[in-house]
Amino acid sequence: MVTIVDTLTASLISGVNPVTALREATGYSLDQIAIASGLTVSDLSDFEANGQMEPETLNRITSALGITAKMAS
């Protein structure tokens, strides 16, 4: 049986953006995360492509995924 951890680990090893890997491992589409986070699909796609975002944006995405992100100070 393949677990979310297995799927996430394989994605990260292959160089997938961590948020993309989490989203895909949990089975969410960009549309679902956009609705839950209040962001646009375009904004999410841009982030997944370049990996740069404001901490508040990361908080909105991780909240929509049901996880908590802790930012380093």
N, C-alpha and C positions, 0 to 999 in steps of 0.2 A: 504494500500500500504506500503510495506517494503522499507525503504530508506537505503542509504549507511550508514548513521549514525546508524540506528538500527542494521544493519549487523555488523558494526565495533564494536559497544558497546557490542553486544552479544558475539562476538569473544573474546574481551578483558576480559570480565567477566569470560569466560570459561578458561582463561589462555593462549590463543594463543599469540604467539610472535607478538608485534605491527606491524612489517613490514609485516608479513604474513597476519595479519588481514586487513591491508590496501590493500595489493595486492589482496586478495580474495574479499574484499568489492568492489573494483573497477573493478573486473572481469578479471584481468590479470593472465596469466599463468606464471610459472617459465621461460618457453622458451621465452615468449614475453619480460619479464623484462631482461632476459639475453641478448637478442639482443639489446634492447634499452639502457642498461647500459654498455655493453661491458664486462660484467662479465660472468663467466660460470654458467651453471645450477648447477653444483656441488658446486661451491662457494656459490651460493644463498641458496641451500639446507642446506649446513653446517651452514650458518648464521641463517637461520630460525630455525634450530635445537638447536643451542647453544646461539644465540643472541649476540655474541661478534663480533665487527668489528671496523675497523679504521674509523675515521670521513669521510675521502674521499670516502670510500666504501658506507657509509650511504648516502652521497651526491649524488653519482651516482645512487643509488637505488631510492631515493626520487625524483630525477630529472626524472628518467624513469617513475615514477608514476605520475609526473606532480605536485609535491608538493615540498615545501621548508622545509628543516630540520634546526632548529637552535640549535646549540650545546651550552650547558651551559659552561661558563668560570670558 
